[in-house]
Amino acid sequence: MPSIQDFSVPALTGGEIRLSEHAGRVLLLVNTASKCGFTPQYDGLEKLHREYASRGLSVIGFPCDQFKHQEPGSPEEIAEFCRRNHGVTFPLSAKIDVNGKGAHPLWEWLRSQKGGLLGWLGRNEVRWNFTKFLVDRQGVVVARYGSATRPEEIASKIESLL
């Protein structure tokens, strides 16, 4: 069975994001979109990144266009939007799918580790943008948060893992 450190994803601006390079850190992995009602959460994610990165938190965003075409931009447009409107400095992956046949293997693994609301039915799909997975320093997915959970609401959980 794979561990979180076995995965890598293409980075938004080229290269790779290798999760093995984040070994021993707490991870907050979030599927994102620029044209969503939850897009202002980028501000809270950046705040968590700035506040806790030096203590061992890695926030990584995963732009996804699977939900009502809310991430239609090119990599350059996404990067510029995030930087200009939300001051994002944490890593962003290239656009990926989080559900379905084209889902990135990392997101298949995350969903298998922490099922969603309908997990008891065997349906662990991500339901919307800004679903968050929190992973401890040992690589265990300890929590899954829905879109409505604002980043600041999970700060105390992050602190407990640091």
Backbone hydrogen bonds, N-H to C=O, Kabsch-Sander energy under -0.5 kcal/mol:
donor,donor_aa,acceptor,acceptor_aa,energy
6,D,3,S,-2.0
7,F,4,I,-1.4
9,V,17,I,-2.0
11,A,15,G,-2.0
12,L,92,L,-2.9
14,G,11,A,-1.4
17,I,9,V,-3.2
18,R,16,E,-0.7
19,L,7,F,-2.2
19,L,17,I,-0.6
21,E,18,R,-1.6
22,H,19,L,-1.7
23,A,20,S,-1.3
24,G,137,R,-0.7
25,R,22,H,-1.8
26,V,56,G,-2.7
27,L,135,V,-2.3
28,L,58,S,-2.4
29,L,133,F,-2.6
30,V,60,I,-2.1
31,N,131,T,-1.6
32,T,62,F,-1.4
35,K,70,Q,-2.3
36,C,33,A,-0.5
39,T,36,C,-1.7
41,Q,38,F,-2.6
42,Y,39,T,-2.5
43,D,40,P,-1.6
44,G,40,P,-0.7
45,L,41,Q,-2.6
46,E,42,Y,-2.6
47,K,43,D,-2.1
48,L,44,G,-2.3
49,H,45,L,-2.5
50,R,46,E,-2.8
51,E,47,K,-2.5
52,Y,48,L,-2.6
53,A,49,H,-2.0
55,R,52,Y,-1.2
56,G,52,Y,-0.6
56,G,53,A,-1.3
57,L,52,Y,-1.7
58,S,26,V,-2.9
60,I,28,L,-2.4
61,G,91,P,-2.6
62,F,30,V,-2.7
64,C,32,T,-2.5
68,K,66,Q,-0.8
69,H,65,D,-0.6
70,Q,67,F,-1.0
78,I,74,S,-2.7
79,A,75,P,-2.6
80,E,76,E,-2.5
81,F,77,E,-2.6
82,C,78,I,-2.6
83,R,79,A,-2.4
84,R,80,E,-3.1
85,N,81,F,-2.6
86,H,82,C,-1.4
87,G,83,R,-1.3
88,V,82,C,-1.9
93,S,61,G,-2.7
94,A,10,P,-3.1
96,I,63,P,-2.5
97,D,102,G,-0.5
103,A,100,G,-1.7
104,H,97,D,-2.8
107,W,104,H,-0.7
108,E,104,H,-1.9
109,W,105,P,-2.4
110,L,106,L,-2.8
111,R,107,W,-2.3
112,S,108,E,-1.9
113,Q,109,W,-1.6
114,K,110,L,-1.9
119,G,116,G,-2.3
121,L,118,L,-2.3
122,G,119,G,-2.0
123,R,118,L,-1.7
124,N,122,G,-0.8
130,F,31,N,-3.4
131,T,128,W,-0.6
132,K,145,Y,-2.8
133,F,29,L,-2.7
134,L,143,A,-2.6
135,V,27,L,-2.8
135,V,133,F,-0.5
136,D,140,V,-2.7
139,G,136,D,-2.0
142,V,134,L,-2.2
142,V,140,V,-0.8
143,A,134,L,-1.4
145,Y,132,K,-3.1
149,T,146,G,-1.4
150,R,148,A,-0.7
153,E,150,R,-1.7
154,I,151,P,-1.7
155,A,152,E,-0.9
158,I,154,I,-2.3
159,E,155,A,-2.8
160,S,156,S,-1.9
161,L,157,K,-1.1
161,L,158,I,-0.8
162,L,158,I,-1.3
